[in-house]
Amino acid sequence: MAKKQKSFRPKARVPKGLRDRRARDVRTEREVLVRVQRLYELYGFEPLATSAFEYADALGKFLPDAERPNEGVFSFQDDDEQWLSLRYDLTAPLARFVAENYDGLSKPFRRYAAGPVWRNEKPGPGRYREFTQIDADTVGTPLMAADAEMIMLAADCMEAIGLERGDYVIRFNNRKVLDGVLETIGVDTGAGDVQRLTILRAIDKLDRLGVEGVRLLLGKGRKDESGDFTEGANLANAQIDSLIAFVEAGAGSDEETLAALRGLVGDSAVGLEGIAELSGIQKLLEAAGYDETRARLDPSLVRGLGYYTGPVYEADLTFEIKNDEGQIVRFGSVGGGGRYDGLVERFKGTQVPATGFSVGVSRLVAALEAKGQLAASTSRTPVVVLALDGERIADSQKMVQELRDAGLAAEMYLGGAGMRAQMKYADKRGAPIAVIEGEDERAKGEVTLKDLVLGAKLSQDIEDNKAWREDQPAQIAVKRGQLVAEVRKMLARHEPAMGARHE
Amino acid sequence: MAKKQKSFRPKARVPKGLRDRRARDVRTEREVLVRVQRLYELYGFEPLATSAFEYADALGKFLPDAERPNEGVFSFQDDDEQWLSLRYDLTAPLARFVAENYDGLSKPFRRYAAGPVWRNEKPGPGRYREFTQIDADTVGTPLMAADAEMIMLAADCMEAIGLERGDYVIRFNNRKVLDGVLETIGVDTGAGDVQRLTILRAIDKLDRLGVEGVRLLLGKGRKDESGDFTEGANLANAQIDSLIAFVEAGAGSDEETLAALRGLVGDSAVGLEGIAELSGIQKLLEAAGYDETRARLDPSLVRGLGYYTGPVYEADLTFEIKNDEGQIVRFGSVGGGGRYDGLVERFKGTQVPATGFSVGVSRLVAALEAKGQLAASTSRTPVVVLALDGERIADSQKMVQELRDAGLAAEMYLGGAGMRAQMKYADKRGAPIAVIEGEDERAKGEVTLKDLVLGAKLSQDIEDNKAWREDQPAQIAVKRGQLVAEVRKMLARHEPAMGARHE
């Protein structure tokens, strides 16, 4: 062989804020995607896939991180000097697609999309820079029926992935109502106004900082535990009181909340429009049987993204889990969305009203794993056929092939090690069965099946019932011709599904 | 509402070399992935997902584009100045993962992975800068049984996605044999040697340029139709003759090919090692019943990527299609792979032998669509419920809900238009049925179902059998309470599967 020159040796490390996902996570995510997809198709949404990156100007700057508007995305330059950015959500690329293909689309255009998105943010515990979303959107309708449908879809979604009623709630609100309140207290609500964005972001932090924290952010500003100071919206106390009253208006039933909001928006036209929209949504939800345990109006909901123009909604998981610091917390948001009537207009100049819902799949996977759900149904490991004799490797291969042809996951041990190491491999691999054809067995036309699941149980429980042990021995010799049937029988001992065909 | 300032209006356009994929393409790709995944799991590979980008030094420079080694990937700098690159395949990230987690993995480590990869190459017809791969790899074994398994997997893969035997062939070869031939003709085969790479790439172009083109590239160089000159490997005529003899040695049976190769490598140790490996693979394939119509030795196969160290293999589709210029051509490669014993070593310093196979899913989808396969089984469109009366939208919503609860894809028309436009929408959408509840129907407790599939047929065929038309009218009134049952019956007229539950 050729000589190798001594060369640079890179350090193997996963990039900052990214992660590798092993079998269990991948399978759970896949199961979530399959179930949500099925639901979206049932609702009549069609799949569409856009690419991972877009021209930077097409994506726009709508991320909630006001401090680093340019750094929220990953960007690079093409060889023709144009800037490209990795998508930070699936909505902005949809707006580009609709604007580009507008005339050829049937309107309303209903599509769903799934895939990774990337955010160039400071990573933290449970906060990654790549995560998976699956979205459904209806583009080209101003009707509140479309928003109500999104809220129903969000609720159905939570149940489709196996959550119980009561484990989640879809909260909804309308940005126009907040704009109405701002109008009555004398704050400019012009699009892109910095003070309005600061107020939105302050309210968005209610869950994390509580009412007192939000009060500070609406006023002079707030210093956090680390000593960092966040500049506030500099509102007067009376203004702050009105906003807090707005935020806290959702304690009662939706009817009561609507009444309270009517008192807060005064004569503001946009505020009244928002309330009429909320009332329309609420009526449709009620008629369709989605009661307030599943979907309810919550004025404190604002959502972080800058492009929402009307109704917004969020799917929250209400059960409690331990967070990374060992504290018991409610799991919180696993998805959300809203109406974005201006996003296609950015390209076309004319308004194309649209609304959509996005599931944060990676968050949902974490929630399901915290609850111990979905995992069992998605894990399978192969039967391992030992390869003890290098000269007879084709015989082992033949057995593997027979098992696979019967729909049973199987593999031949492909390393160079001996019997003990091969058994250790099968164990570590979580294989349910090891198949052994040594010289003695071959002479008798037999193979040995070792039940590794039972073996593990027996070694845990020495006091085990002897009769049962004899009845179901952990190791049996079977006729070579009966390999598939006997493996199937052994798999069925533990889990009926394991002996079934792979789907 | 707030005033909008007149602002920059970006042009909506998909970036160069990328594309949007509509429902049919997305569904076909999903079906391919599901089938290949199922096969990989049957073989005992476990899923692993790594992120879209890696530190640039971890990916290394193994792309076939010698002229633009740095430009083959998309790269950007993190805020800590480190360079990140979008992955160009799924193998280099696997090598990084294995090196990073080596001690905790059971060896051999068998994983599969699926996802998009990106190449910063000049786009062309059918050549995109983002495409989907699904790979299976076995890491930690030097045994040829692992390579033989990859070849079997490749063949099974083609059949799993619905291709007939004879529509594909898996070709395999071994880079060591080429190195042996190079040794006998006096060419340095050191790793990374520029002349060797130029020779590899010349041979890799055999399909496209024919023997004469390859001769030029092995010699002084070649000018293409556009006048661009590609520098050659500058070999002497006798050397070129030997290489062409090598490339053309695969005309007969595998046994004959092996005999011819033995004559070409002389006493070269590496060449003889390569032949022994090929012979080992060939014996295992034969014993497992994979005959030469499914997998055969082909010395002209080299594969483009720089990291292969031994056996290489490629899945080729043998049927003919029309290319973009209207010429009849063989479809060609839809996947490939090989052994890369040095890729993990780059990080660890010690050799970790590995081999793997990658399916080019996007290419395969194009092939299946060219053949008209898989599409039918994956397309479904929803029943459209018209919404004729804004006041009664909750009634339409109720019907949609009943259909969905019964597992039938359905949607309510959500635009603002009248009856005619709603019917046009349902048609354009490809809906099988439109459900109409007008005032008259409501008074009688009925709804009208319009069979749009039959309607389209009838309007095509005016001479249609009148009796049959009366027997299966395109439009019927049914009791509101019978909605689901009647929709199901109408769907079943055309395709039994359409009436079945969504899966």
Boltz contact constraints between the chains, C-beta under 6 A:
constraints:
  - contact:
      token1: [A, 2]
      token2: [B, 189]
      max_distance: 6.0
  - contact:
      token1: [A, 2]
      token2: [B, 190]
      max_distance: 6.0
  - contact:
      token1: [A, 2]
      token2: [B, 191]
      max_distance: 6.0
  - contact:
      token1: [A, 4]
      token2: [B, 191]
      max_distance: 6.0
  - contact:
      token1: [A, 10]
      token2: [B, 57]
      max_distance: 6.0
  - contact:
      token1: [A, 10]
      token2: [B, 58]
      max_distance: 6.0
  - contact:
      token1: [A, 12]
      token2: [B, 96]
      max_distance: 6.0
  - contact:
      token1: [A, 12]
      token2: [B, 99]
      max_distance: 6.0
  - contact:
      token1: [A, 12]
      token2: [B, 100]
      max_distance: 6.0
  - contact:
      token1: [A, 12]
      token2: [B, 347]
      max_distance: 6.0
  - contact:
      token1: [A, 15]
      token2: [B, 55]
      max_distance: 6.0
  - contact:
      token1: [A, 15]
      token2: [B, 84]
      max_distance: 6.0
  - contact:
      token1: [A, 18]
      token2: [B, 51]
      max_distance: 6.0
  - contact:
      token1: [A, 20]
      token2: [B, 50]
      max_distance: 6.0
  - contact:
      token1: [A, 20]
      token2: [B, 97]
      max_distance: 6.0
  - contact:
      token1: [A, 21]
      token2: [B, 49]
      max_distance: 6.0
  - contact:
      token1: [A, 23]
      token2: [B, 46]
      max_distance: 6.0
  - contact:
      token1: [A, 23]
      token2: [B, 47]
      max_distance: 6.0
  - contact:
      token1: [A, 26]
      token2: [B, 47]
      max_distance: 6.0
  - contact:
      token1: [A, 26]
      token2: [B, 49]
      max_distance: 6.0
  - contact:
      token1: [A, 41]
      token2: [B, 409]
      max_distance: 6.0
  - contact:
      token1: [A, 42]
      token2: [B, 404]
      max_distance: 6.0
  - contact:
      token1: [A, 42]
      token2: [B, 409]
      max_distance: 6.0
  - contact:
      token1: [A, 42]
      token2: [B, 502]
      max_distance: 6.0
  - contact:
      token1: [A, 44]
      token2: [B, 382]
      max_distance: 6.0
  - contact:
      token1: [A, 44]
      token2: [B, 409]
      max_distance: 6.0
  - contact:
      token1: [A, 44]
      token2: [B, 411]
      max_distance: 6.0
  - contact:
      token1: [A, 46]
      token2: [B, 23]
      max_distance: 6.0
  - contact:
      token1: [A, 47]
      token2: [B, 23]
      max_distance: 6.0
  - contact:
      token1: [A, 47]
      token2: [B, 26]
      max_distance: 6.0
  - contact:
      token1: [A, 49]
      token2: [B, 21]
      max_distance: 6.0
  - contact:
      token1: [A, 49]
      token2: [B, 26]
      max_distance: 6.0
  - contact:
      token1: [A, 50]
      token2: [B, 20]
      max_distance: 6.0
  - contact:
      token1: [A, 51]
      token2: [B, 18]
      max_distance: 6.0
  - contact:
      token1: [A, 51]
      token2: [B, 130]
      max_distance: 6.0
  - contact:
      token1: [A, 55]
      token2: [B, 15]
      max_distance: 6.0
  - contact:
      token1: [A, 57]
      token2: [B, 10]
      max_distance: 6.0
  - contact:
      token1: [A, 58]
      token2: [B, 10]
      max_distance: 6.0
  - contact:
      token1: [A, 74]
      token2: [B, 76]
      max_distance: 6.0
  - contact:
      token1: [A, 76]
      token2: [B, 74]
      max_distance: 6.0
  - contact:
      token1: [A, 76]
      token2: [B, 76]
      max_distance: 6.0
  - contact:
      token1: [A, 84]
      token2: [B, 15]
      max_distance: 6.0
  - contact:
      token1: [A, 96]
      token2: [B, 12]
      max_distance: 6.0
  - contact:
      token1: [A, 97]
      token2: [B, 20]
      max_distance: 6.0
  - contact:
      token1: [A, 99]
      token2: [B, 12]
      max_distance: 6.0
  - contact:
      token1: [A, 100]
      token2: [B, 12]
      max_distance: 6.0
  - contact:
      token1: [A, 106]
      token2: [B, 425]
      max_distance: 6.0
  - contact:
      token1: [A, 106]
      token2: [B, 428]
      max_distance: 6.0
  - contact:
      token1: [A, 106]
      token2: [B, 429]
      max_distance: 6.0
  - contact:
      token1: [A, 107]
      token2: [B, 415]
      max_distance: 6.0
  - contact:
      token1: [A, 108]
      token2: [B, 414]
      max_distance: 6.0
  - contact:
      token1: [A, 108]
      token2: [B, 415]
      max_distance: 6.0
  - contact:
      token1: [A, 130]
      token2: [B, 51]
      max_distance: 6.0
  - contact:
      token1: [A, 138]
      token2: [B, 414]
      max_distance: 6.0
  - contact:
      token1: [A, 141]
      token2: [B, 414]
      max_distance: 6.0
  - contact:
      token1: [A, 141]
      token2: [B, 415]
      max_distance: 6.0
  - contact:
      token1: [A, 143]
      token2: [B, 414]
      max_distance: 6.0
  - contact:
      token1: [A, 145]
      token2: [B, 393]
      max_distance: 6.0
  - contact:
      token1: [A, 145]
      token2: [B, 414]
      max_distance: 6.0
  - contact:
      token1: [A, 146]
      token2: [B, 414]
      max_distance: 6.0
  - contact:
      token1: [A, 189]
      token2: [B, 2]
      max_distance: 6.0
  - contact:
      token1: [A, 190]
      token2: [B, 2]
      max_distance: 6.0
  - contact:
      token1: [A, 191]
      token2: [B, 2]
      max_distance: 6.0
  - contact:
      token1: [A, 191]
      token2: [B, 4]
      max_distance: 6.0
  - contact:
      token1: [A, 284]
      token2: [B, 394]
      max_distance: 6.0
  - contact:
      token1: [A, 287]
      token2: [B, 394]
      max_distance: 6.0
  - contact:
      token1: [A, 288]
      token2: [B, 397]
      max_distance: 6.0
  - contact:
      token1: [A, 347]
      token2: [B, 12]
      max_distance: 6.0
  - contact:
      token1: [A, 382]
      token2: [B, 44]
      max_distance: 6.0
  - contact:
      token1: [A, 393]
      token2: [B, 145]
      max_distance: 6.0
  - contact:
      token1: [A, 394]
      token2: [B, 284]
      max_distance: 6.0
  - contact:
      token1: [A, 394]
      token2: [B, 287]
      max_distance: 6.0
  - contact:
      token1: [A, 397]
      token2: [B, 288]
      max_distance: 6.0
  - contact:
      token1: [A, 404]
      token2: [B, 42]
      max_distance: 6.0
  - contact:
      token1: [A, 409]
      token2: [B, 41]
      max_distance: 6.0
  - contact:
      token1: [A, 409]
      token2: [B, 42]
      max_distance: 6.0
  - contact:
      token1: [A, 409]
      token2: [B, 44]
      max_distance: 6.0
  - contact:
      token1: [A, 411]
      token2: [B, 44]
      max_distance: 6.0
  - contact:
      token1: [A, 414]
      token2: [B, 108]
      max_distance: 6.0
  - contact:
      token1: [A, 414]
      token2: [B, 138]
      max_distance: 6.0
  - contact:
      token1: [A, 414]
      token2: [B, 141]
      max_distance: 6.0
  - contact:
      token1: [A, 414]
      token2: [B, 143]
      max_distance: 6.0
  - contact:
      token1: [A, 414]
      token2: [B, 145]
      max_distance: 6.0
  - contact:
      token1: [A, 414]
      token2: [B, 146]
      max_distance: 6.0
  - contact:
      token1: [A, 415]
      token2: [B, 107]
      max_distance: 6.0
  - contact:
      token1: [A, 415]
      token2: [B, 108]
      max_distance: 6.0
  - contact:
      token1: [A, 415]
      token2: [B, 141]
      max_distance: 6.0
  - contact:
      token1: [A, 425]
      token2: [B, 106]
      max_distance: 6.0
  - contact:
      token1: [A, 428]
      token2: [B, 106]
      max_distance: 6.0
  - contact:
      token1: [A, 429]
      token2: [B, 106]
      max_distance: 6.0
  - contact:
      token1: [A, 502]
      token2: [B, 42]
      max_distance: 6.0
